[in-house]
Amino acid sequence: MATAAEIEKQAEAREIRTRWYLSAPALIIILLAASGPLLIVLLYSFLTPGPYGDVQWKFSTEGWVSVFLERDIFDDTLSFASAHLTIFWRSLKLALMATVATLVFGFPTAYFIATRSERTRDIWLFLITIPFWTNLLIRTFAVLQVIRNEGLINTALINLGIIDQPIQMLYTDFAIMVGMVYVYLPLMVLPLYASMEKLDFRLVEAGYDLYATRWQVLKRIIFPLVRPGVVAGSILVFIPAIGAYVTPSVLGGGKNMMFANLIELQFGQGRNWPLGAALSITVMAIVMMALLVYVRNTAGSEVRHG
C-alpha cells in the first residue's frame, strides 16, 4: 500500500504533467511564430544569393564573410568592408548617444514627477505617455519640420538676427540623434519614475541633515537606489535605437544609414538576402548581449539589496 509521501509525490507529478499539457499549445505557437522566422533567417544567411533576389539552395558562408569583409573584384582578396564598419560604428555611436541623452533629460523629469503630489503625478504621467498615441512616422516628420532649413529653429534664429544663413541640421547624424531622443525619451522616463516612486525620500532628507551637498546626495543616495530603473530605461532605449529604421530614413535622408537601413538595402536593391540575413542575426546578437548585461545588473542589484 502506498504511503502518504508516495501519494503526494504522484499527485505532484500528475499536476506537473497537466501543466505541461495545458501549456503545450502556447509553447508550440511561440516556437512556430517566434523561433520559426528566426530559424529561416539563420538558414538564409548560409545560402547563396539568387540573381534577382531570393536565395539559391547552395551552402555558402559568403553572407557572414561579407558582414565585416569585402572581396576585391579583380584578385578576390579580402579586406575590411569600410562602408559596413562605418554604418556599424554610426549605429552604435548614435544608439549610445541617444541613450545617454535620454538619461540626462529623463532623470530630472522622472525626479520631478516622483516628487509631486499623487493627483498631480498622474497628470504628468499622462502627458509623458501622450506621444505614444501618435504614429512613429508622424512624430519623426514633426521633428523634421522643427530642424529643417526653413523650420522653426532656423526661422526663429534668423528673425532674431542671430544667424544669416540656416544651420544645416537635417540629414546629419545630429538630426538622427535628436529624432531618436524625442521618440524614445518616454521609454527612459517611465522606468526611472517607477524606481523613484519607491524611493524613501527620508534618506534624502537625512543626507541633507548630515551636510551632504546636492551632488553627494544624488551620487551616494538617489542614484544607487534608482539604478535598476536607469539600467532598465537604458536597455529600453538602446535596443530600439540601434535597430531604428524610420528615424534614420527620414532625418538622415538616405545618406546617414544605420543597421536597419543597411539590412533593408540588402533585401531590396542589393538583392543579397544571405548578407541581409547575416546582418539581421548580427544585430540580434548585439541586442541579446545588451539584454544579458541588463539581467546580470538587475540580478546583482537584487542580491545586494536583499
C-alpha positions as a LaTeX table, in Angstrom:
\begin{tabular}{lrrr}
\hline
Residue & $x$ (\AA) & $y$ (\AA) & $z$ (\AA) \\
\hline
Met1 & 0.00 & 0.00 & 0.00 \\
Ala2 & 1.38 & 3.41 & $-0.99$ \\
Thr3 & 2.44 & 5.71 & 1.79 \\
Ala4 & 1.19 & 9.29 & 2.18 \\
Ala5 & 4.51 & 10.61 & 0.87 \\
Glu6 & 4.31 & 8.47 & $-2.27$ \\
Ile7 & 0.70 & 9.53 & $-2.90$ \\
Glu8 & 1.68 & 13.16 & $-2.52$ \\
Lys9 & 4.61 & 12.70 & $-4.91$ \\
Gln10 & 2.35 & 11.04 & $-7.50$ \\
Ala11 & $-0.19$ & 13.84 & $-7.22$ \\
Glu12 & 2.57 & 16.41 & $-7.70$ \\
Ala13 & 3.82 & 14.55 & $-10.80$ \\
Arg14 & 0.28 & 14.47 & $-12.26$ \\
Glu15 & $-0.06$ & 18.22 & $-11.61$ \\
Ile16 & 3.23 & 18.92 & $-13.41$ \\
Arg17 & 2.17 & 16.80 & $-16.41$ \\
Thr18 & $-1.19$ & 18.61 & $-16.51$ \\
Arg19 & 0.58 & 21.98 & $-16.56$ \\
Trp20 & 2.77 & 20.87 & $-19.45$ \\
Tyr21 & $-0.25$ & 19.58 & $-21.40$ \\
Leu22 & $-2.12$ & 22.85 & $-20.86$ \\
Ser23 & 0.86 & 24.99 & $-21.85$ \\
Ala24 & 1.80 & 22.84 & $-24.87$ \\
Pro25 & $-0.40$ & 24.74 & $-27.40$ \\
Ala26 & 1.06 & 28.09 & $-26.31$ \\
Leu27 & 4.61 & 26.70 & $-26.48$ \\
Ile28 & 4.01 & 25.34 & $-29.99$ \\
Ile29 & 2.65 & 28.72 & $-31.14$ \\
Ile30 & 5.65 & 30.52 & $-29.66$ \\
Leu31 & 8.01 & 28.06 & $-31.31$ \\
Leu32 & 6.38 & 28.45 & $-34.73$ \\
Ala33 & 5.60 & 32.18 & $-34.61$ \\
Ala34 & 8.77 & 33.44 & $-32.91$ \\
Ser35 & 11.52 & 30.89 & $-33.34$ \\
Gly36 & 10.42 & 29.77 & $-36.82$ \\
Pro37 & 11.13 & 33.05 & $-38.64$ \\
Leu38 & 14.45 & 33.41 & $-36.82$ \\
Leu39 & 15.48 & 29.94 & $-37.91$ \\
Ile40 & 14.54 & 30.80 & $-41.51$ \\
Val41 & 16.66 & 33.97 & $-41.37$ \\
Leu42 & 19.54 & 31.99 & $-39.88$ \\
Leu43 & 19.18 & 29.38 & $-42.66$ \\
Tyr44 & 19.14 & 32.08 & $-45.36$ \\
Ser45 & 22.41 & 33.50 & $-44.01$ \\
Phe46 & 24.18 & 30.28 & $-45.01$ \\
Leu47 & 22.83 & 30.13 & $-48.57$ \\
Thr48 & 23.85 & 31.68 & $-51.89$ \\
Pro49 & 22.14 & 34.86 & $-53.17$ \\
Gly50 & 19.94 & 34.49 & $-56.23$ \\
Pro51 & 20.46 & 36.60 & $-59.35$ \\
Tyr52 & 17.23 & 38.59 & $-58.84$ \\
Gly53 & 16.85 & 38.38 & $-55.08$ \\
Asp54 & 15.73 & 35.34 & $-53.12$ \\
Val55 & 18.30 & 32.60 & $-52.43$ \\
Gln56 & 19.77 & 29.58 & $-54.13$ \\
Trp57 & 19.81 & 26.43 & $-52.03$ \\
Lys58 & 23.59 & 26.06 & $-52.04$ \\
Phe59 & 25.54 & 26.23 & $-48.79$ \\
Ser60 & 27.79 & 29.28 & $-48.51$ \\
Thr61 & 29.37 & 31.34 & $-45.73$ \\
Glu62 & 29.85 & 34.33 & $-48.03$ \\
Gly63 & 27.00 & 36.18 & $-46.32$ \\
Trp64 & 28.78 & 36.05 & $-42.96$ \\
Val65 & 32.14 & 36.88 & $-44.51$ \\
Ser66 & 30.60 & 39.96 & $-46.13$ \\
Val67 & 29.33 & 41.33 & $-42.81$ \\
Phe68 & 32.74 & 42.77 & $-41.97$ \\
Leu69 & 34.83 & 41.93 & $-45.06$ \\
Glu70 & 34.61 & 42.52 & $-48.80$ \\
Arg71 & 36.24 & 40.80 & $-51.78$ \\
Asp72 & 38.26 & 42.65 & $-54.38$ \\
Ile73 & 36.59 & 42.32 & $-57.79$ \\
Phe74 & 39.96 & 41.75 & $-59.52$ \\
Asp75 & 42.08 & 39.42 & $-57.35$ \\
Asp76 & 39.38 & 38.15 & $-54.92$ \\
Thr77 & 41.39 & 39.22 & $-51.87$ \\
Leu78 & 39.60 & 40.09 & $-48.63$ \\
Ser79 & 39.70 & 43.46 & $-46.93$ \\
Phe80 & 37.63 & 45.17 & $-44.28$ \\
Ala81 & 34.27 & 46.44 & $-45.54$ \\
Ser82 & 34.74 & 50.10 & $-44.67$ \\
Ala83 & 31.16 & 51.01 & $-45.58$ \\
His84 & 29.70 & 48.36 & $-43.27$ \\
Leu85 & 32.08 & 49.21 & $-40.44$ \\
Thr86 & 31.16 & 52.89 & $-40.78$ \\
Ile87 & 27.46 & 52.04 & $-40.56$ \\
Phe88 & 28.06 & 49.72 & $-37.59$ \\
Trp89 & 30.03 & 52.40 & $-35.78$ \\
Arg90 & 27.40 & 55.06 & $-36.58$ \\
Ser91 & 24.62 & 52.81 & $-35.30$ \\
Leu92 & 26.40 & 52.01 & $-32.03$ \\
Lys93 & 27.51 & 55.62 & $-31.55$ \\
Leu94 & 24.08 & 57.13 & $-32.16$ \\
Ala95 & 22.32 & 54.48 & $-30.07$ \\
Leu96 & 24.69 & 55.12 & $-27.14$ \\
Met97 & 24.45 & 58.90 & $-27.54$ \\
Ala98 & 20.65 & 58.71 & $-27.66$ \\
Thr99 & 20.65 & 56.53 & $-24.54$ \\
Val100 & 22.87 & 58.97 & $-22.63$ \\
Ala101 & 20.85 & 61.98 & $-23.82$ \\
Thr102 & 17.53 & 60.42 & $-22.81$ \\
Leu103 & 19.04 & 59.62 & $-19.39$ \\
Val104 & 20.22 & 63.22 & $-18.99$ \\
Phe105 & 16.78 & 64.60 & $-19.85$ \\
Gly106 & 14.75 & 61.76 & $-18.36$ \\
Phe107 & 16.35 & 61.60 & $-14.90$ \\
Pro108 & 15.33 & 65.10 & $-13.75$ \\
Thr109 & 11.95 & 64.67 & $-15.44$ \\
Ala110 & 11.25 & 61.44 & $-13.54$ \\
Tyr111 & 12.52 & 63.00 & $-10.29$ \\
Phe112 & 10.23 & 65.99 & $-10.79$ \\
Ile113 & 7.21 & 63.75 & $-11.35$ \\
Ala114 & 8.06 & 61.48 & $-8.39$ \\
Thr115 & 8.21 & 64.48 & $-6.01$ \\
Arg116 & 4.75 & 65.81 & $-6.97$ \\
Ser117 & 1.53 & 65.01 & $-5.15$ \\
Glu118 & $-0.30$ & 61.84 & $-6.21$ \\
Arg119 & $-3.03$ & 63.72 & $-8.07$ \\
Thr120 & $-0.57$ & 65.95 & $-9.95$ \\
Arg121 & 1.72 & 62.97 & $-10.55$ \\
Asp122 & $-0.96$ & 61.19 & $-12.56$ \\
Ile123 & $-1.41$ & 64.24 & $-14.80$ \\
Trp124 & 2.32 & 64.45 & $-15.53$ \\
Leu125 & 2.48 & 60.73 & $-16.33$ \\
Phe126 & $-0.47$ & 61.16 & $-18.66$ \\
Leu127 & 1.39 & 63.93 & $-20.50$ \\
Ile128 & 4.50 & 61.74 & $-20.81$ \\
Thr129 & 2.53 & 58.94 & $-22.47$ \\
Ile130 & 0.71 & 61.18 & $-24.99$ \\
Pro131 & 3.42 & 60.78 & $-27.71$ \\
Phe132 & 2.70 & 57.04 & $-27.77$ \\
Trp133 & $-0.75$ & 57.85 & $-29.15$ \\
Thr134 & 0.81 & 59.14 & $-32.38$ \\
Asn135 & 2.40 & 57.07 & $-35.11$ \\
Leu136 & 6.21 & 56.99 & $-35.10$ \\
Leu137 & 6.39 & 58.27 & $-38.67$ \\
Ile138 & 4.24 & 61.31 & $-37.83$ \\
Arg139 & 6.39 & 62.12 & $-34.79$ \\
Thr140 & 9.51 & 61.87 & $-36.92$ \\
Phe141 & 8.09 & 64.23 & $-39.54$ \\
Ala142 & 7.25 & 66.63 & $-36.70$ \\
Val143 & 10.94 & 66.70 & $-35.76$ \\
Leu144 & 11.80 & 67.25 & $-39.43$ \\
Gln145 & 9.57 & 70.34 & $-39.51$ \\
Val146 & 11.40 & 71.75 & $-36.49$ \\
Ile147 & 15.01 & 71.25 & $-37.61$ \\
Arg148 & 14.83 & 71.67 & $-41.41$ \\
Asn149 & 16.39 & 74.75 & $-43.06$ \\
Glu150 & 13.02 & 76.53 & $-43.17$ \\
Gly151 & 11.91 & 75.02 & $-39.88$ \\
Leu152 & 11.00 & 76.50 & $-36.52$ \\
Ile153 & 14.54 & 76.75 & $-35.10$ \\
Asn154 & 16.24 & 78.29 & $-38.15$ \\
Thr155 & 13.36 & 80.69 & $-38.78$ \\
Ala156 & 13.44 & 81.90 & $-35.16$ \\
Leu157 & 17.23 & 82.35 & $-35.17$ \\
Ile158 & 17.13 & 84.28 & $-38.47$ \\
Asn159 & 14.29 & 86.54 & $-37.27$ \\
Leu160 & 16.21 & 87.27 & $-34.07$ \\
Gly161 & 19.26 & 88.23 & $-36.11$ \\
Ile162 & 21.46 & 85.57 & $-34.53$ \\
Ile163 & 22.32 & 83.90 & $-37.87$ \\
Asp164 & 22.20 & 84.99 & $-41.50$ \\
Gln165 & 22.00 & 81.57 & $-43.15$ \\
Pro166 & 20.09 & 78.48 & $-41.98$ \\
Ile167 & 22.09 & 75.97 & $-39.96$ \\
Gln168 & 22.23 & 72.60 & $-41.73$ \\
Met169 & 20.80 & 70.24 & $-39.11$ \\
Leu170 & 18.66 & 68.00 & $-41.29$ \\
Tyr171 & 20.20 & 64.93 & $-42.95$ \\
Thr172 & 23.02 & 64.69 & $-40.38$ \\
Asp173 & 23.88 & 62.37 & $-37.50$ \\
Phe174 & 22.75 & 65.15 & $-35.18$ \\
Ala175 & 19.27 & 65.11 & $-36.73$ \\
Ile176 & 19.02 & 61.34 & $-36.30$ \\
Met177 & 20.07 & 61.56 & $-32.65$ \\
Val178 & 17.60 & 64.38 & $-31.94$ \\
Gly179 & 14.82 & 62.34 & $-33.52$ \\
Met180 & 15.66 & 59.22 & $-31.51$ \\
Val181 & 15.90 & 61.19 & $-28.26$ \\
Tyr182 & 12.47 & 62.69 & $-28.88$ \\
Val183 & 10.93 & 59.35 & $-29.85$ \\
Tyr184 & 12.44 & 57.21 & $-27.08$ \\
Leu185 & 12.50 & 59.68 & $-24.16$ \\
Pro186 & 9.27 & 58.29 & $-22.60$ \\
Leu187 & 10.86 & 54.83 & $-22.56$ \\
Met188 & 13.54 & 56.23 & $-20.24$ \\
Val189 & 11.26 & 58.36 & $-18.06$ \\
Leu190 & 8.77 & 55.63 & $-17.14$ \\
Pro191 & 11.24 & 53.05 & $-15.69$ \\
Leu192 & 13.08 & 55.84 & $-13.86$ \\
Tyr193 & 9.82 & 57.07 & $-12.38$ \\
Ala194 & 8.88 & 53.53 & $-11.32$ \\
Ser195 & 12.13 & 53.31 & $-9.34$ \\
Met196 & 11.92 & 56.82 & $-7.91$ \\
Glu197 & 8.33 & 56.32 & $-6.80$ \\
Lys198 & 9.58 & 53.62 & $-4.40$ \\
Leu199 & 12.41 & 55.82 & $-3.14$ \\
Asp200 & 12.27 & 56.69 & 0.57 \\
Phe201 & 12.85 & 60.44 & 0.45 \\
Arg202 & 13.57 & 60.45 & 4.19 \\
Leu203 & 17.02 & 59.16 & 3.18 \\
Val204 & 17.47 & 62.26 & 1.04 \\
Glu205 & 16.46 & 64.49 & 3.95 \\
Ala206 & 18.88 & 62.61 & 6.20 \\
Gly207 & 21.66 & 63.24 & 3.73 \\
Tyr208 & 20.98 & 66.98 & 3.79 \\
Asp209 & 20.82 & 66.90 & 7.59 \\
Leu210 & 24.34 & 65.42 & 7.57 \\
Tyr211 & 25.51 & 68.40 & 5.49 \\
Ala212 & 25.83 & 66.49 & 2.23 \\
Thr213 & 25.78 & 68.56 & $-0.94$ \\
Arg214 & 23.18 & 68.01 & $-3.65$ \\
Trp215 & 25.76 & 66.22 & $-5.79$ \\
Gln216 & 26.71 & 63.92 & $-2.88$ \\
Val217 & 23.04 & 63.12 & $-2.21$ \\
Leu218 & 22.48 & 62.36 & $-5.89$ \\
Lys219 & 25.63 & 60.26 & $-6.21$ \\
Arg220 & 25.51 & 58.32 & $-2.92$ \\
Ile221 & 21.80 & 58.06 & $-2.13$ \\
Ile222 & 19.44 & 58.65 & $-5.06$ \\
Phe223 & 21.39 & 57.15 & $-7.97$ \\
Pro224 & 22.31 & 53.82 & $-6.27$ \\
Leu225 & 18.68 & 53.28 & $-5.20$ \\
Val226 & 17.21 & 54.01 & $-8.64$ \\
Arg227 & 19.95 & 52.15 & $-10.51$ \\
Pro228 & 17.58 & 49.33 & $-11.67$ \\
Gly229 & 15.41 & 51.97 & $-13.33$ \\
Val230 & 18.45 & 53.52 & $-15.00$ \\
Val231 & 19.55 & 50.14 & $-16.38$ \\
Ala232 & 16.01 & 49.21 & $-17.49$ \\
Gly233 & 15.47 & 52.56 & $-19.20$ \\
Ser234 & 18.86 & 52.40 & $-20.91$ \\
Ile235 & 18.07 & 48.95 & $-22.33$ \\
Leu236 & 14.59 & 50.03 & $-23.44$ \\
Val237 & 16.13 & 52.96 & $-25.33$ \\
Phe238 & 19.30 & 51.30 & $-26.64$ \\
Ile239 & 17.59 & 48.26 & $-28.20$ \\
Pro240 & 15.11 & 50.11 & $-30.46$ \\
Ala241 & 17.66 & 52.87 & $-31.13$ \\
Ile242 & 20.28 & 50.52 & $-32.53$ \\
Gly243 & 17.66 & 48.96 & $-34.83$ \\
Ala244 & 15.95 & 52.23 & $-35.78$ \\
Tyr245 & 14.74 & 52.40 & $-39.37$ \\
Val246 & 12.17 & 55.18 & $-39.76$ \\
Thr247 & 14.14 & 57.93 & $-37.99$ \\
Pro248 & 17.40 & 57.48 & $-39.98$ \\
Ser249 & 15.42 & 57.15 & $-43.23$ \\
Val250 & 13.50 & 60.40 & $-42.72$ \\
Leu251 & 16.02 & 62.56 & $-40.84$ \\
Gly252 & 19.17 & 61.03 & $-42.36$ \\
Gly253 & 17.95 & 61.40 & $-45.92$ \\
Gly254 & 19.36 & 58.05 & $-47.01$ \\
Lys255 & 22.94 & 59.30 & $-46.63$ \\
Asn256 & 23.41 & 58.50 & $-42.94$ \\
Met257 & 22.35 & 54.87 & $-42.82$ \\
Met258 & 22.12 & 52.68 & $-39.75$ \\
Phe259 & 21.84 & 48.92 & $-39.20$ \\
Ala260 & 18.20 & 48.62 & $-40.25$ \\
Asn261 & 18.68 & 50.71 & $-43.38$ \\
Leu262 & 21.62 & 48.54 & $-44.46$ \\
Ile263 & 19.58 & 45.37 & $-43.90$ \\
Glu264 & 16.66 & 46.77 & $-45.91$ \\
Leu265 & 19.07 & 47.71 & $-48.69$ \\
Gln266 & 20.35 & 44.13 & $-48.96$ \\
Phe267 & 16.85 & 42.66 & $-49.14$ \\
Gly268 & 15.79 & 45.34 & $-51.62$ \\
Gln269 & 18.13 & 46.98 & $-54.12$ \\
Gly270 & 21.15 & 44.92 & $-53.14$ \\
Arg271 & 19.34 & 41.61 & $-53.78$ \\
Asn272 & 21.68 & 39.89 & $-51.36$ \\
Trp273 & 19.36 & 38.09 & $-48.95$ \\
Pro274 & 22.07 & 35.98 & $-47.25$ \\
Leu275 & 24.02 & 39.13 & $-46.35$ \\
Gly276 & 20.83 & 40.81 & $-45.13$ \\
Ala277 & 20.04 & 37.74 & $-43.02$ \\
Ala278 & 23.57 & 37.66 & $-41.58$ \\
Leu279 & 23.33 & 41.36 & $-40.72$ \\
Ser280 & 19.97 & 40.73 & $-39.02$ \\
Ile281 & 21.44 & 37.96 & $-36.87$ \\
Thr282 & 24.38 & 40.22 & $-36.01$ \\
Val283 & 22.03 & 42.95 & $-34.78$ \\
Met284 & 20.06 & 40.39 & $-32.79$ \\
Ala285 & 23.29 & 39.15 & $-31.17$ \\
Ile286 & 24.15 & 42.70 & $-30.11$ \\
Val287 & 20.66 & 43.12 & $-28.64$ \\
Met288 & 20.97 & 39.81 & $-26.80$ \\
Met289 & 24.28 & 40.90 & $-25.28$ \\
Ala290 & 22.64 & 44.13 & $-24.11$ \\
Leu291 & 19.81 & 42.11 & $-22.52$ \\
Leu292 & 22.34 & 39.86 & $-20.77$ \\
Val293 & 24.02 & 42.95 & $-19.33$ \\
Tyr294 & 20.63 & 44.13 & $-18.08$ \\
Val295 & 19.77 & 40.77 & $-16.49$ \\
Arg296 & 23.16 & 40.50 & $-14.79$ \\
Asn297 & 22.95 & 44.05 & $-13.46$ \\
Thr298 & 19.42 & 43.70 & $-12.13$ \\
Ala299 & 20.16 & 40.29 & $-10.61$ \\
Gly300 & 23.28 & 41.64 & $-8.92$ \\
Ser301 & 21.35 & 44.66 & $-7.65$ \\
Glu302 & 18.63 & 42.43 & $-6.16$ \\
Val303 & 21.26 & 40.27 & $-4.41$ \\
Arg304 & 22.98 & 43.31 & $-2.91$ \\
His305 & 19.71 & 44.89 & $-1.72$ \\
Gly306 & 18.46 & 41.52 & $-0.48$ \\
\hline
\end{tabular}
